[in-house]
Amino acid sequence: MRSRPRHAPVGTPVAFSGHDILRVSGGRFVGYWTCTDVLAGLAHLGAVSRPNGPARS
């Protein structure tokens, strides 16, 4: 049995959340980190299963 590719059509809007963390020293930004909820973005596109059900076809 072949599985169908999991993807959303081009132009599908998607929303996900995250945080940017910046470290300041001497009045300058000296460090930058991000923490993004990539799994939520993939679930929104239907690429992975959501916590309460299968991925969209």
PQR file of N, CA, C, O and H, with PARSE charges and radii, in Angstrom:
ATOM      1  N   MET A   1       0.835  -1.166   0.000 -0.4000 1.5000
ATOM      2  CA  MET A   1       0.000   0.000   0.000 -0.0000 2.0000
ATOM      3  C   MET A   1       0.892   1.245   0.000  0.5500 1.7000
ATOM      4  O   MET A   1       1.785   1.373   0.838 -0.5500 1.4000
ATOM      5  N   ARG A   2       0.649   2.145  -0.928 -0.4000 1.5000
ATOM      6  CA  ARG A   2       1.433   3.378  -1.020 -0.0000 2.0000
ATOM      7  C   ARG A   2       0.779   4.463  -0.180  0.5500 1.7000
ATOM      8  O   ARG A   2      -0.439   4.640  -0.207 -0.5500 1.4000
ATOM      9  H   ARG A   2      -0.076   2.041  -1.608  0.4000 1.0000
ATOM     10  N   SER A   3       1.595   5.177   0.556 -0.4000 1.5000
ATOM     11  CA  SER A   3       1.047   6.289   1.325 -0.0000 2.0000
ATOM     12  C   SER A   3       1.036   7.539   0.452  0.5500 1.7000
ATOM     13  O   SER A   3       1.911   7.736  -0.392 -0.5500 1.4000
ATOM     14  H   SER A   3       2.584   5.033   0.578  0.4000 1.0000
ATOM     15  N   ARG A   4       0.040   8.366   0.671 -0.4000 1.5000
ATOM     16  CA  ARG A   4      -0.057   9.619  -0.071 -0.0000 2.0000
ATOM     17  C   ARG A   4       0.867  10.643   0.564  0.5500 1.7000
ATOM     18  O   ARG A   4       1.044  10.648   1.783 -0.5500 1.4000
ATOM     19  H   ARG A   4      -0.671   8.206   1.356  0.4000 1.0000
ATOM     20  N   PRO A   5       1.455  11.506  -0.244 -0.5600 1.5000
ATOM     21  CA  PRO A   5       2.297  12.549   0.348  0.2800 2.0000
ATOM     22  C   PRO A   5       1.442  13.465   1.216  0.5500 1.7000
ATOM     23  O   PRO A   5       0.291  13.755   0.890 -0.5500 1.4000
ATOM     24  N   ARG A   6       2.024  13.914   2.326 -0.4000 1.5000
ATOM     25  CA  ARG A   6       1.314  14.812   3.226 -0.0000 2.0000
ATOM     26  C   ARG A   6       1.864  16.210   3.043  0.5500 1.7000
ATOM     27  O   ARG A   6       2.992  16.510   3.434 -0.5500 1.4000
ATOM     28  H   ARG A   6       2.959  13.678   2.591  0.4000 1.0000
ATOM     29  N   HIS A   7       1.055  17.053   2.445 -0.4000 1.5000
ATOM     30  CA  HIS A   7       1.449  18.441   2.280 -0.0000 2.0000
ATOM     31  C   HIS A   7       0.204  19.287   2.035  0.5500 1.7000
ATOM     32  O   HIS A   7      -0.846  18.775   1.645 -0.5500 1.4000
ATOM     33  H   HIS A   7       0.139  16.809   2.127  0.4000 1.0000
ATOM     34  N   ALA A   8       0.336  20.563   2.266 -0.4000 1.5000
ATOM     35  CA  ALA A   8      -0.748  21.506   2.022 -0.0000 2.0000
ATOM     36  C   ALA A   8      -0.511  22.175   0.673  0.5500 1.7000
ATOM     37  O   ALA A   8       0.632  22.280   0.226 -0.5500 1.4000
ATOM     38  H   ALA A   8       1.189  20.979   2.583  0.4000 1.0000
ATOM     39  N   PRO A   9      -1.569  22.623   0.026 -0.5600 1.5000
ATOM     40  CA  PRO A   9      -1.389  23.336  -1.245  0.2800 2.0000
ATOM     41  C   PRO A   9      -0.562  24.609  -1.050  0.5500 1.7000
ATOM     42  O   PRO A   9      -0.576  25.211   0.024 -0.5500 1.4000
ATOM     43  N   VAL A  10       0.147  25.005  -2.084 -0.4000 1.5000
ATOM     44  CA  VAL A  10       0.926  26.240  -2.051 -0.0000 2.0000
ATOM     45  C   VAL A  10      -0.016  27.397  -1.729  0.5500 1.7000
ATOM     46  O   VAL A  10      -1.119  27.477  -2.269 -0.5500 1.4000
ATOM     47  H   VAL A  10       0.159  24.517  -2.957  0.4000 1.0000
ATOM     48  N   GLY A  11       0.424  28.284  -0.853 -0.4000 1.5000
ATOM     49  CA  GLY A  11      -0.383  29.440  -0.482 -0.0000 2.0000
ATOM     50  C   GLY A  11      -1.272  29.220   0.720  0.5500 1.7000
ATOM     51  O   GLY A  11      -1.993  30.131   1.128 -0.5500 1.4000
ATOM     52  H   GLY A  11       1.320  28.219  -0.414  0.4000 1.0000
ATOM     53  N   THR A  12      -1.237  28.010   1.309 -0.4000 1.5000
ATOM     54  CA  THR A  12      -2.039  27.732   2.491 -0.0000 2.0000
ATOM     55  C   THR A  12      -1.536  28.564   3.659  0.5500 1.7000
ATOM     56  O   THR A  12      -0.356  28.496   4.003 -0.5500 1.4000
ATOM     57  H   THR A  12      -0.651  27.270   0.978  0.4000 1.0000
ATOM     58  N   PRO A  13      -2.426  29.360   4.280 -0.5600 1.5000
ATOM     59  CA  PRO A  13      -1.969  30.131   5.443  0.2800 2.0000
ATOM     60  C   PRO A  13      -1.692  29.201   6.625  0.5500 1.7000
ATOM     61  O   PRO A  13      -2.368  28.187   6.800 -0.5500 1.4000
ATOM     62  N   VAL A  14      -0.713  29.548   7.415 -0.4000 1.5000
ATOM     63  CA  VAL A  14      -0.345  28.738   8.569 -0.0000 2.0000
ATOM     64  C   VAL A  14       0.015  29.668   9.726  0.5500 1.7000
ATOM     65  O   VAL A  14       0.537  30.763   9.518 -0.5500 1.4000
ATOM     66  H   VAL A  14      -0.163  30.371   7.273  0.4000 1.0000
ATOM     67  N   ALA A  15      -0.270  29.218  10.939 -0.4000 1.5000
ATOM     68  CA  ALA A  15       0.068  30.004  12.121 -0.0000 2.0000
ATOM     69  C   ALA A  15       0.729  29.099  13.148  0.5500 1.7000
ATOM     70  O   ALA A  15       0.302  27.961  13.347 -0.5500 1.4000
ATOM     71  H   ALA A  15      -0.694  28.328  11.108  0.4000 1.0000
ATOM     72  N   PHE A  16       1.760  29.599  13.793 -0.4000 1.5000
ATOM     73  CA  PHE A  16       2.407  28.883  14.895 -0.0000 2.0000
ATOM     74  C   PHE A  16       3.060  29.924  15.783  0.5500 1.7000
ATOM     75  O   PHE A  16       3.184  31.087  15.400 -0.5500 1.4000
ATOM     76  H   PHE A  16       2.107  30.523  13.632  0.4000 1.0000
ATOM     77  N   SER A  17       3.469  29.511  16.948 -0.4000 1.5000
ATOM     78  CA  SER A  17       4.003  30.484  17.898 -0.0000 2.0000
ATOM     79  C   SER A  17       5.454  30.166  18.249  0.5500 1.7000
ATOM     80  O   SER A  17       5.969  29.086  17.956 -0.5500 1.4000
ATOM     81  H   SER A  17       3.368  28.566  17.259  0.4000 1.0000
ATOM     82  N   GLY A  18       6.085  31.135  18.879 -0.4000 1.5000
ATOM     83  CA  GLY A  18       7.453  30.945  19.312 -0.0000 2.0000
ATOM     84  C   GLY A  18       7.928  32.144  20.109  0.5500 1.7000
ATOM     85  O   GLY A  18       7.184  33.096  20.340 -0.5500 1.4000
ATOM     86  H   GLY A  18       5.666  32.012  19.117  0.4000 1.0000
ATOM     87  N   HIS A  19       9.173  32.075  20.519 -0.4000 1.5000
ATOM     88  CA  HIS A  19       9.780  33.144  21.301 -0.0000 2.0000
ATOM     89  C   HIS A  19      11.156  33.462  20.742  0.5500 1.7000
ATOM     90  O   HIS A  19      11.872  32.573  20.281 -0.5500 1.4000
ATOM     91  H   HIS A  19       9.778  31.301  20.331  0.4000 1.0000
ATOM     92  N   ASP A  20      11.515  34.722  20.785 -0.4000 1.5000
ATOM     93  CA  ASP A  20      12.871  35.161  20.474 -0.0000 2.0000
ATOM     94  C   ASP A  20      13.507  35.614  21.772  0.5500 1.7000
ATOM     95  O   ASP A  20      12.903  36.379  22.524 -0.5500 1.4000
ATOM     96  H   ASP A  20      10.933  35.444  21.159  0.4000 1.0000
ATOM     97  N   ILE A  21      14.712  35.157  22.045 -0.4000 1.5000
ATOM     98  CA  ILE A  21      15.427  35.528  23.265 -0.0000 2.0000
ATOM     99  C   ILE A  21      16.731  36.195  22.839  0.5500 1.7000
ATOM    100  O   ILE A  21      17.535  35.614  22.109 -0.5500 1.4000
ATOM    101  H   ILE A  21      15.203  34.536  21.434  0.4000 1.0000
ATOM    102  N   LEU A  22      16.921  37.414  23.306 -0.4000 1.5000
ATOM    103  CA  LEU A  22      18.130  38.163  22.973 -0.0000 2.0000
ATOM    104  C   LEU A  22      18.895  38.462  24.250  0.5500 1.7000
ATOM    105  O   LEU A  22      18.302  38.833  25.262 -0.5500 1.4000
ATOM    106  H   LEU A  22      16.268  37.886  23.899  0.4000 1.0000
ATOM    107  N   ARG A  23      20.213  38.303  24.204 -0.4000 1.5000
ATOM    108  CA  ARG A  23      21.071  38.654  25.341 -0.0000 2.0000
ATOM    109  C   ARG A  23      21.800  39.942  25.007  0.5500 1.7000
ATOM    110  O   ARG A  23      22.389  40.085  23.935 -0.5500 1.4000
ATOM    111  H   ARG A  23      20.695  38.002  23.381  0.4000 1.0000
ATOM    112  N   VAL A  24      21.749  40.870  25.940 -0.4000 1.5000
ATOM    113  CA  VAL A  24      22.372  42.182  25.756 -0.0000 2.0000
ATOM    114  C   VAL A  24      23.541  42.315  26.714  0.5500 1.7000
ATOM    115  O   VAL A  24      23.432  41.981  27.894 -0.5500 1.4000
ATOM    116  H   VAL A  24      21.271  40.754  26.810  0.4000 1.0000
ATOM    117  N   SER A  25      24.653  42.804  26.201 -0.4000 1.5000
ATOM    118  CA  SER A  25      25.832  43.090  27.027 -0.0000 2.0000
ATOM    119  C   SER A  25      26.494  44.338  26.485  0.5500 1.7000
ATOM    120  O   SER A  25      26.758  44.440  25.287 -0.5500 1.4000
ATOM    121  H   SER A  25      24.741  43.075  25.243  0.4000 1.0000
ATOM    122  N   GLY A  26      26.758  45.279  27.357 -0.4000 1.5000
ATOM    123  CA  GLY A  26      27.412  46.513  26.923 -0.0000 2.0000
ATOM    124  C   GLY A  26      26.578  47.302  25.938  0.5500 1.7000
ATOM    125  O   GLY A  26      27.126  47.989  25.076 -0.5500 1.4000
ATOM    126  H   GLY A  26      26.543  45.197  28.331  0.4000 1.0000
ATOM    127  N   GLY A  27      25.256  47.216  26.048 -0.4000 1.5000
ATOM    128  CA  GLY A  27      24.376  47.957  25.144 -0.0000 2.0000
ATOM    129  C   GLY A  27      24.256  47.366  23.751  0.5500 1.7000
ATOM    130  O   GLY A  27      23.709  48.006  22.853 -0.5500 1.4000
ATOM    131  H   GLY A  27      24.811  46.657  26.748  0.4000 1.0000
ATOM    132  N   ARG A  28      24.768  46.134  23.556 -0.4000 1.5000
ATOM    133  CA  ARG A  28      24.704  45.478  22.241 -0.0000 2.0000
ATOM    134  C   ARG A  28      24.087  44.096  22.387  0.5500 1.7000
ATOM    135  O   ARG A  28      24.204  43.459  23.434 -0.5500 1.4000
ATOM    136  H   ARG A  28      25.212  45.614  24.285  0.4000 1.0000
ATOM    137  N   PHE A  29      23.434  43.643  21.335 -0.4000 1.5000
ATOM    138  CA  PHE A  29      22.939  42.277  21.307 -0.0000 2.0000
ATOM    139  C   PHE A  29      24.124  41.345  21.067  0.5500 1.7000
ATOM    140  O   PHE A  29      24.834  41.478  20.070 -0.5500 1.4000
ATOM    141  H   PHE A  29      23.339  44.160  20.485  0.4000 1.0000
ATOM    142  N   VAL A  30      24.332  40.408  21.979 -0.4000 1.5000
ATOM    143  CA  VAL A  30      25.477  39.502  21.840 -0.0000 2.0000
ATOM    144  C   VAL A  30      25.044  38.036  21.744  0.5500 1.7000
ATOM    145  O   VAL A  30      25.876  37.148  21.560 -0.5500 1.4000
ATOM    146  H   VAL A  30      23.755  40.301  22.789  0.4000 1.0000
ATOM    147  N   GLY A  31      23.757  37.795  21.868 -0.4000 1.5000
ATOM    148  CA  GLY A  31      23.256  36.433  21.736 -0.0000 2.0000
ATOM    149  C   GLY A  31      21.820  36.452  21.267  0.5500 1.7000
ATOM    150  O   GLY A  31      21.064  37.363  21.606 -0.5500 1.4000
ATOM    151  H   GLY A  31      23.081  38.517  22.017  0.4000 1.0000
ATOM    152  N   TYR A  32      21.435  35.451  20.486 -0.4000 1.5000
ATOM    153  CA  TYR A  32      20.080  35.385  19.952 -0.0000 2.0000
ATOM    154  C   TYR A  32      19.672  33.922  19.824  0.5500 1.7000
ATOM    155  O   TYR A  32      20.376  33.126  19.204 -0.5500 1.4000
ATOM    156  H   TYR A  32      22.049  34.712  20.210  0.4000 1.0000
ATOM    157  N   TRP A  33      18.537  33.577  20.409 -0.4000 1.5000
ATOM    158  CA  TRP A  33      18.003  32.220  20.341 -0.0000 2.0000
ATOM    159  C   TRP A  33      16.529  32.287  19.994  0.5500 1.7000
ATOM    160  O   TRP A  33      15.848  33.261  20.315 -0.5500 1.4000
ATOM    161  H   TRP A  33      17.964  34.224  20.913  0.4000 1.0000
ATOM    162  N   THR A  34      16.047  31.258  19.342 -0.4000 1.5000
ATOM    163  CA  THR A  34      14.619  31.167  19.046 -0.0000 2.0000
ATOM    164  C   THR A  34      14.083  29.849  19.578  0.5500 1.7000
ATOM    165  O   THR A  34      14.804  28.855  19.672 -0.5500 1.4000
ATOM    166  H   THR A  34      16.600  30.467  19.081  0.4000 1.0000
ATOM    167  N   CYS A  35      12.836  29.861  19.914 -0.4000 1.5000
ATOM    168  CA  CYS A  35      12.121  28.661  20.350 -0.0000 2.0000
ATOM    169  C   CYS A  35      10.788  28.677  19.616  0.5500 1.7000
ATOM    170  O   CYS A  35       9.873  29.404  20.003 -0.5500 1.4000
ATOM    171  H   CYS A  35      12.250  30.668  19.838  0.4000 1.0000
ATOM    172  N   THR A  36      10.675  27.886  18.569 -0.4000 1.5000
ATOM    173  CA  THR A  36       9.496  27.895  17.719 -0.0000 2.0000
ATOM    174  C   THR A  36       8.761  26.570  17.834  0.5500 1.7000
ATOM    175  O   THR A  36       9.375  25.505  17.887 -0.5500 1.4000
ATOM    176  H   THR A  36      11.418  27.296  18.255  0.4000 1.0000
ATOM    177  N   ASP A  37       7.446  26.651  17.871 -0.4000 1.5000
ATOM    178  CA  ASP A  37       6.616  25.449  17.944 -0.0000 2.0000
ATOM    179  C   ASP A  37       6.440  24.890  16.532  0.5500 1.7000
ATOM    180  O   ASP A  37       5.392  25.056  15.908 -0.5500 1.4000
ATOM    181  H   ASP A  37       6.947  27.516  17.828  0.4000 1.0000
ATOM    182  N   VAL A  38       7.480  24.230  16.047 -0.4000 1.5000
ATOM    183  CA  VAL A  38       7.485  23.692  14.681 -0.0000 2.0000
ATOM    184  C   VAL A  38       6.411  22.618  14.521  0.5500 1.7000
ATOM    185  O   VAL A  38       5.784  22.530  13.465 -0.5500 1.4000
ATOM    186  H   VAL A  38       8.331  24.096  16.554  0.4000 1.0000
ATOM    187  N   LEU A  39       6.194  21.813  15.536 -0.4000 1.5000
ATOM    188  CA  LEU A  39       5.193  20.747  15.454 -0.0000 2.0000
ATOM    189  C   LEU A  39       3.803  21.313  15.196  0.5500 1.7000
ATOM    190  O   LEU A  39       3.044  20.745  14.411 -0.5500 1.4000
ATOM    191  H   LEU A  39       6.704  21.884  16.393  0.4000 1.0000
ATOM    192  N   ALA A  40       3.458  22.422  15.844 -0.4000 1.5000
ATOM    193  CA  ALA A  40       2.148  23.041  15.609 -0.0000 2.0000
ATOM    194  C   ALA A  40       2.032  23.527  14.170  0.5500 1.7000
ATOM    195  O   ALA A  40       0.978  23.387  13.550 -0.5500 1.4000
ATOM    196  H   ALA A  40       4.074  22.883  16.482  0.4000 1.0000
ATOM    197  N   GLY A  41       3.105  24.094  13.637 -0.4000 1.5000
ATOM    198  CA  GLY A  41       3.092  24.544  12.248 -0.0000 2.0000
ATOM    199  C   GLY A  41       2.910  23.388  11.279  0.5500 1.7000
ATOM    200  O   GLY A  41       2.149  23.492  10.317 -0.5500 1.4000
ATOM    201  H   GLY A  41       3.962  24.208  14.140  0.4000 1.0000
ATOM    202  N   LEU A  42       3.607  22.288  11.531 -0.4000 1.5000
ATOM    203  CA  LEU A  42       3.470  21.103  10.673 -0.0000 2.0000
ATOM    204  C   LEU A  42       2.069  20.504  10.777  0.5500 1.7000
ATOM    205  O   LEU A  42       1.501  20.072   9.774 -0.5500 1.4000
ATOM    206  H   LEU A  42       4.225  22.203  12.312  0.4000 1.0000
ATOM    207  N   ALA A  43       1.515  20.478  11.977 -0.4000 1.5000
ATOM    208  CA  ALA A  43       0.152  19.968  12.160 -0.0000 2.0000
ATOM    209  C   ALA A  43      -0.853  20.861  11.440  0.5500 1.7000
ATOM    210  O   ALA A  43      -1.814  20.368  10.849 -0.5500 1.4000
ATOM    211  H   ALA A  43       1.976  20.829  12.792  0.4000 1.0000
ATOM    212  N   HIS A  44      -0.635  22.165  11.486 -0.4000 1.5000
ATOM    213  CA  HIS A  44      -1.521  23.108  10.812 -0.0000 2.0000
ATOM    214  C   HIS A  44      -1.525  22.866   9.303  0.5500 1.7000
ATOM    215  O   HIS A  44      -2.555  23.035   8.650 -0.5500 1.4000
ATOM    216  H   HIS A  44       0.146  22.565  11.966  0.4000 1.0000
ATOM    217  N   LEU A  45      -0.388  22.475   8.753 -0.4000 1.5000
ATOM    218  CA  LEU A  45      -0.287  22.176   7.319 -0.0000 2.0000
ATOM    219  C   LEU A  45      -0.783  20.780   6.971  0.5500 1.7000
ATOM    220  O   LEU A  45      -0.934  20.450   5.795 -0.5500 1.4000
ATOM    221  H   LEU A  45       0.448  22.338   9.284  0.4000 1.0000
ATOM    222  N   GLY A  46      -1.040  19.953   7.992 -0.4000 1.5000
ATOM    223  CA  GLY A  46      -1.489  18.591   7.738 -0.0000 2.0000
ATOM    224  C   GLY A  46      -0.350  17.623   7.490  0.5500 1.7000
ATOM    225  O   GLY A  46      -0.582  16.512   7.015 -0.5500 1.4000
ATOM    226  H   GLY A  46      -0.917  20.221   8.948  0.4000 1.0000
ATOM    227  N   ALA A  47       0.884  18.022   7.804 -0.4000 1.5000
ATOM    228  CA  ALA A  47       2.046  17.170   7.540 -0.0000 2.0000
ATOM    229  C   ALA A  47       2.262  16.124   8.628  0.5500 1.7000
ATOM    230  O   ALA A  47       2.890  15.096   8.372 -0.5500 1.4000
ATOM    231  H   ALA A  47       1.072  18.925   8.190  0.4000 1.0000
ATOM    232  N   VAL A  48       1.760  16.362   9.828 -0.4000 1.5000
ATOM    233  CA  VAL A  48       1.869  15.413  10.925 -0.0000 2.0000
ATOM    234  C   VAL A  48       0.525  15.320  11.626  0.5500 1.7000
ATOM    235  O   VAL A  48      -0.330  16.190  11.462 -0.5500 1.4000
ATOM    236  H   VAL A  48       1.251  17.197  10.036  0.4000 1.0000
ATOM    237  N   SER A  49       0.341  14.269  12.403 -0.4000 1.5000
ATOM    238  CA  SER A  49      -0.919  14.106  13.132 -0.0000 2.0000
ATOM    239  C   SER A  49      -1.043  15.135  14.233  0.5500 1.7000
ATOM    240  O   SER A  49      -0.066  15.507  14.883 -0.5500 1.4000
ATOM    241  H   SER A  49       1.036  13.563  12.537  0.4000 1.0000
ATOM    242  N   ARG A  50      -2.259  15.580  14.424 -0.4000 1.5000
ATOM    243  CA  ARG A  50      -2.564  16.468  15.542 -0.0000 2.0000
ATOM    244  C   ARG A  50      -2.722  15.613  16.786  0.5500 1.7000
ATOM    245  O   ARG A  50      -2.917  14.402  16.676 -0.5500 1.4000
ATOM    246  H   ARG A  50      -3.053  15.278  13.896  0.4000 1.0000
ATOM    247  N   PRO A  51      -2.643  16.217  17.977 -0.5600 1.5000
ATOM    248  CA  PRO A  51      -2.764  15.429  19.212  0.2800 2.0000
ATOM    249  C   PRO A  51      -4.081  14.656  19.318  0.5500 1.7000
ATOM    250  O   PRO A  51      -4.135  13.602  19.952 -0.5500 1.4000
ATOM    251  N   ASN A  52      -5.147  15.183  18.694 -0.4000 1.5000
ATOM    252  CA  ASN A  52      -6.469  14.560  18.839 -0.0000 2.0000
ATOM    253  C   ASN A  52      -6.993  13.919  17.572  0.5500 1.7000
ATOM    254  O   ASN A  52      -8.204  13.760  17.420 -0.5500 1.4000
ATOM    255  H   ASN A  52      -5.103  16.040  18.179  0.4000 1.0000
ATOM    256  N   GLY A  53      -6.109  13.547  16.657 -0.4000 1.5000
ATOM    257  CA  GLY A  53      -6.599  12.908  15.444 -0.0000 2.0000
ATOM    258  C   GLY A  53      -5.543  12.834  14.361  0.5500 1.7000
ATOM    259  O   GLY A  53      -4.431  13.335  14.528 -0.5500 1.4000
ATOM    260  H   GLY A  53      -5.125  13.676  16.780  0.4000 1.0000
ATOM    261  N   PRO A  54      -5.895  12.209  13.251 -0.5600 1.5000
ATOM    262  CA  PRO A  54      -4.923  12.015  12.167  0.2800 2.0000
ATOM    263  C   PRO A  54      -4.687  13.303  11.389  0.5500 1.7000
ATOM    264  O   PRO A  54      -5.439  14.271  11.499 -0.5500 1.4000
ATOM    265  N   ALA A  55      -3.624  13.282  10.604 -0.4000 1.5000
ATOM    266  CA  ALA A  55      -3.312  14.405   9.724 -0.0000 2.0000
ATOM    267  C   ALA A  55      -4.407  14.546   8.671  0.5500 1.7000
ATOM    268  O   ALA A  55      -5.069  13.577   8.301 -0.5500 1.4000
ATOM    269  H   ALA A  55      -3.012  12.496  10.514  0.4000 1.0000
ATOM    270  N   ARG A  56      -4.576  15.770   8.205 -0.4000 1.5000
ATOM    271  CA  ARG A  56      -5.570  16.011   7.150 -0.0000 2.0000
ATOM    272  C   ARG A  56      -5.067  15.444   5.828  0.5500 1.7000
ATOM    273  O   ARG A  56      -3.861  15.421   5.581 -0.5500 1.4000
ATOM    274  H   ARG A  56      -4.038  16.558   8.506  0.4000 1.0000
ATOM    275  N   SER A  57      -5.982  14.990   4.981 -0.4000 1.5000
ATOM    276  CA  SER A  57      -5.601  14.463   3.669 -0.0000 2.0000
ATOM    277  C   SER A  57      -5.618  15.536   2.629  0.5500 1.7000
ATOM    278  O   SER A  57      -5.324  15.271   1.463 -0.5500 1.4000
ATOM    279  H   SER A  57      -6.961  15.009   5.182  0.4000 1.0000
TER
END
